[in-house]
Amino acid sequence: MIPPTLDRPYLAAWLRRTGRQFAASGRLTETAMVLALTEGGSVDEWRRRLRLFLEGRECPSLDLLTKIDLFLAGSKKIKQASVSQTEFF
């Protein structure tokens, strides 16, 4: 995890908050599934990438950070997209 820094306080706060949310069983995988459906790639790739974000070894784009926040906050738009996609499988 990235230690809080003065030049990226929003990212440090996001990492702390998102790390707590991903601590719940299945949340990281659930988020990886939604990102795989909406952004492309496999669930395993997204799980690895999300872990890299949390460890501070990769920095998410602002667009991706916002999408993750929307999903974790329970955005209807993101959840509807994931539900409609999973109905086909």
Secondary structure, DSSP 8 states (H G I E B T S, - for coil): -----SS-HHHHHHHHHHHHHHTSTTHHHHHHHHHHHHH-S-HHHHHHHHHHHHHTSS---HHHHHHHHHHHHT-HHHHHHHHHHHTT-
